[in-house]
Amino acid sequence: MKSKRDRLLDPAYIDNINKVGEVLVRFRDEIIVPNGNLADVKNTLGLRYFSNNENKDNIKFTWRVQSINTKSAVIKMNFDDPL
C-alpha cells in the first residue's frame, strides 16, 4: 500500500471509502473543465484500478459518478459479489 505522501504524487487518489460504497477521489491538481461544464467531465471520466490480488479479474463492478468538482469526485461502486 502506498504512503499518503506517495499517493499525493498520483494524478488522483482515493481519500475515503464509506460503508455504502461511495469512494471519495481527490485530484492532485484542479481538473480543467471545458466550457465550465462539469456534466461533460462527469460523463467522460475514466476509472482504472490496480490490485495486488491475484484474482483481480474476478472482481466485477459498475460505477457512477455521484458528484464532481474541480478538486474531487464521489464515485458510487456497485460490486456484483460484495464481501
N, C-alpha and C positions, 0 to 999 in steps of 0.2 A: 504494500500500500504506500502511496506517495505521501510525503510530509505536506503539511499545509503550505510551507514555503514553495515546494516543488509544484504543487497544484496551482499556485498563483501565477506560475510561469506559463501554464497552458492557456490557450485562447479562451477556454471556458472550463468550468469545473463544477462538480456537484457540491453544493454547500450544505444541503439538508435533504433528507427523505422522511416524510411523515408516515403515520400508520395507515393512511388511506391511499398510499402510492403516489403522492404528489412530490415531485422532485424539484427542488429549487436549484436552478443552474445560474451561476454568476458568470458574466463575461468579463474578461480581464480588462479590455478596453471597451468603451462605449461602441455599440454597433452603429453602423451607418444606415440610416433609414431613408431609402429613396423616396423623394417627394413627401417625406414626413409621414408616410402611411405604414403604420405598424402592422396592419392587417396583411399587407404584402409579405412582410418578413415572417409573420406567424404562419402563413400558408406555404412558405418555401423553406422553412428551417429544416435542416437535415439532422439526423441523430445517428451517432455511431457509438458503439460501446466496445469496451475491451474487458476481457475476463481472464483471470488466472485459472479458471475452472476448465478442466479438460472437456467437459460436456457442454460447453457454451452453445453448441449448435442445437442442443435440446431445449434451450430457453426460447420460448415463443411468447411474444407480447405485441401489443398495439400501444400507441401513444397518441396523445393530443395535447397541443399547447393550450393551457388554461388561460394564461395571461403572459404578457411580454412587455418589457420596456427596454430602453437602450442599455441598461446595465444588468438585467436579469430576466429569466423566464421561469414560469412554473409549468411543468410538464406532468400530465397525469398518465401513469403507467398502468396498463391492464395486462396481467400475466395469465396465459392460458392455464397454467398449473402452478398457482401460488403456493408458497410453503405453508 
